[in-house]
Amino acid sequence: MAPRILLARHGQTEWSLLGKHTGRTDVPLLEEGRRGAKLLGERLNRAPFDGLPEVEVRTSPLARARETCEIAGFGHRATTWDTLMEWDYGSYEGMTPAEIQDIRPDWFIWRDGVPRGESLDQVSARADEVVAWALAEDRDVLVFAHGHILRAIGARWLGLPVDFAARIRLNPTSLSVLGWAYGDPAVETWNDIAHLQA
């Protein structure tokens, strides 16, 4: 069977709750985020995942992703990987879209990028690296990371330009599965938060 990528976004943080661009700032999980990570782990230990005994696990080195991975029960199996870090937002780190638009009207990150941070091409290249790694594996892979980089991975898995990621939102502690349909890359599940609503 061709490999799939399971994408787990980190749990809720104060900055994600406020809508602030959280790139490289190491913001901790809120209690709500820790609770979500526990529920995500419980879900991954039930059918149809059954604990994913053969899966290879990688996590962003940032605390919010690593802690989500650990609480979900995969920390002992995970390798940290800088490629999974969130977009470097440069001058816009810690700002909300509304705050950015006060100084740059009509700004849109997936079109305009950020000053003194990563370009869209750089984010796309990192997403391509994750996709290439997953395709080279002979088993499913599970990654714990961040909203924008995971959305970029979703777009590039489908072979679409990275700006397609603007159309596929992700909630904190969501689970997504990228797989196959008729031999082509496909989305099996996207932004699934059923485990948070139990």
NORCOR-V328860 format. One record per residue. SS is DSSP state (helix for helix, strand for strand, loop for the rest). PHI is phi in whole degrees, -180 to 180 (NA if undefined). OMEGA is omega in whole degrees, 0 to 359 (none if undefined). Layout:
ss->{SS SS}
phi->{PHI PHI}
omega->{OMEGA OMEGA}
This chain:
ss->{loop loop loop loop strand strand strand strand strand loop loop loop strand helix helix helix helix helix loop strand loop loop loop loop loop loop loop loop strand loop helix helix helix helix helix helix helix helix helix helix helix helix helix helix loop loop loop loop loop loop loop loop loop loop loop strand strand strand strand loop loop loop helix helix helix helix helix helix helix helix helix loop loop loop helix helix helix strand strand strand loop helix helix helix loop loop loop loop loop helix helix helix loop loop loop strand helix helix helix helix helix helix helix loop loop loop loop loop helix helix helix helix loop loop loop loop loop loop loop helix helix helix helix helix helix helix helix helix helix helix helix helix helix helix helix helix loop loop loop loop strand strand strand strand strand loop helix helix helix helix helix helix helix helix helix helix helix loop loop loop loop helix helix helix helix helix helix loop loop loop loop loop loop loop strand strand strand strand strand strand strand loop loop strand strand strand strand strand strand strand strand strand loop helix helix helix helix loop}
phi->{NA -67 -70 -117 -111 -99 -111 -117 -82 -62 -72 -63 -121 -61 -70 -68 -63 -87 79 -81 -69 -113 -91 -98 -69 -88 -85 -78 -69 -80 -57 -60 -67 -67 -62 -61 -63 -63 -66 -63 -61 -61 -64 -70 -94 -101 -61 -90 -84 52 83 47 -62 -102 -72 -94 -116 -133 -137 -59 -76 -69 -56 -65 -79 -61 -67 -60 -61 -66 -65 -70 97 -114 -59 -71 -105 -94 -109 -77 -145 -59 -59 -89 -64 -70 -49 -81 -83 54 -66 -98 -56 81 -102 -86 -55 -64 -65 -67 -69 -65 -102 -143 -55 67 -64 -145 -58 -77 -113 -99 68 -138 -77 58 -134 -80 -81 -59 -63 -68 -64 -62 -65 -66 -61 -62 -64 -66 -62 -62 -60 -62 -67 -81 -81 -107 -152 -63 -127 -126 -123 -111 -155 -127 -55 -72 -68 -67 -64 -63 -62 -59 -63 -72 -57 -79 78 -100 -58 -60 -69 -61 -59 -61 -96 -129 -71 -137 -86 -57 59 -82 -122 -130 -129 -103 -137 -141 -145 55 84 -112 -58 -149 -96 -85 -147 -137 55 -80 -123 -58 -66 -84 -104 -71}
omega->{178 183 174 171 172 184 176 175 181 180 184 173 178 182 178 177 181 180 180 175 184 180 186 176 186 182 182 174 167 176 177 178 177 177 179 179 178 179 176 178 177 179 181 176 176 174 8 185 175 177 178 188 184 187 171 186 173 181 169 178 181 190 184 177 180 181 176 179 182 181 178 175 183 184 182 181 190 171 176 185 182 180 181 178 179 175 173 186 174 183 183 177 177 180 174 175 180 178 179 181 173 180 180 183 179 178 179 190 184 175 191 181 183 175 176 176 178 174 175 180 179 177 178 180 177 177 178 178 178 180 180 177 181 181 180 180 176 180 177 176 180 179 175 184 195 188 186 180 178 176 177 177 178 180 183 173 181 181 182 176 186 181 172 180 177 186 183 184 178 175 174 179 176 177 176 179 175 184 190 172 180 177 180 177 184 173 175 181 178 174 182 179 182 181 180 186 182 none}
